[in-house]
Amino acid sequence: MYAVVATGGKQYRVAPGDVIRVELLEAEEGQTVEFDQVMMVADDEDVTVGTPLIEGGKVTATVRSHGRGEKIRIVKFRRRKHHRKQMGHRQYYTELEITGISGK
C-alpha cells in the first residue's frame, strides 16, 4: 500500500515504514502528525485517485528529528567586471516515519 501526499509545496510517494524528509514542520520530536492532502492511494490493484484530493484520506507519521540539509553554494560571477559574489544556504527539514495510510 502506498499514497501520494502533498506538504510544503511538494508531493511525496509514501508507504508505511518509509522515512522521508519534508520542509520544516512545527511539531516536537516523537509527536504524531497527520496529512489530509492525500492525492492518491493504491492498495495492490485497487487505486483511488482524487480530484485533486481524496475526501477522508489521511496519512499519519511520527516526527523522528529536525535538522538542516547540506550546504548549497551560490556563486554569481561577471567576467571582466571585477565582480564575484558568493553565498550559501542550508535548508531546514523534518524527518518523518510514516505509520499509517487510510483512504476511501
C-alpha positions, -999 to +999 in steps of 0.1 A: +000+000+000+013+035-008-001+070-011+009+104-027+008+132-002+013+170-006+031+190+020+054+220+019+046+227-018+059+192-028+044+158-034+058+126-018+051+089-026+050+072+008+044+037+022+041+025+058+076+023+074+092+049+050+114+076+064+111+109+044+125+145+048+099+173+043+100+210+048+102+221+085+071+214+105+061+229+138+060+196+158+080+181+186+102+150+182+081+119+188+048+137+181+023+123+156+013+145+126-015+139+101-016+148+064-050+153+049-039+164+015-038+129+000-039+128-038-038+091-044-040+058-025-030+024-040-036-009-024-025-039-046-047-035-077-072-011-061-061+025-070-081+056-058-072+089-074-086+122-061-099+152-080-075+167-068-077+153-032-093+122-018-120+131+007-114+113+040-079+103+030-053+106+058-016+097+063-002+096+098+035+100+106+058+103+136+084+130+138+119+115+142+141+146+141+147+181+128+178+192+110+195+211+082+205+198+048+238+200+030+251+235+022+243+247-013+268+272-027+256+301-049+282+320-070+274+350-091+302+360-114+306+386-142+336+382-164+360+412-168+340+433-144+358+425-111+325+412-097+322+380-078+295+372-052+293+340-032+266+329-008+255+296+009+222+281+020+212+253+043+175+243+042+157+232+074+139+198+073+118+175+094+124+137+092+092+117+094+084+080+097+052+070+080+030+049+104-004+046+086-024+053+055-062+054+053-083+064+023-117+057+008 
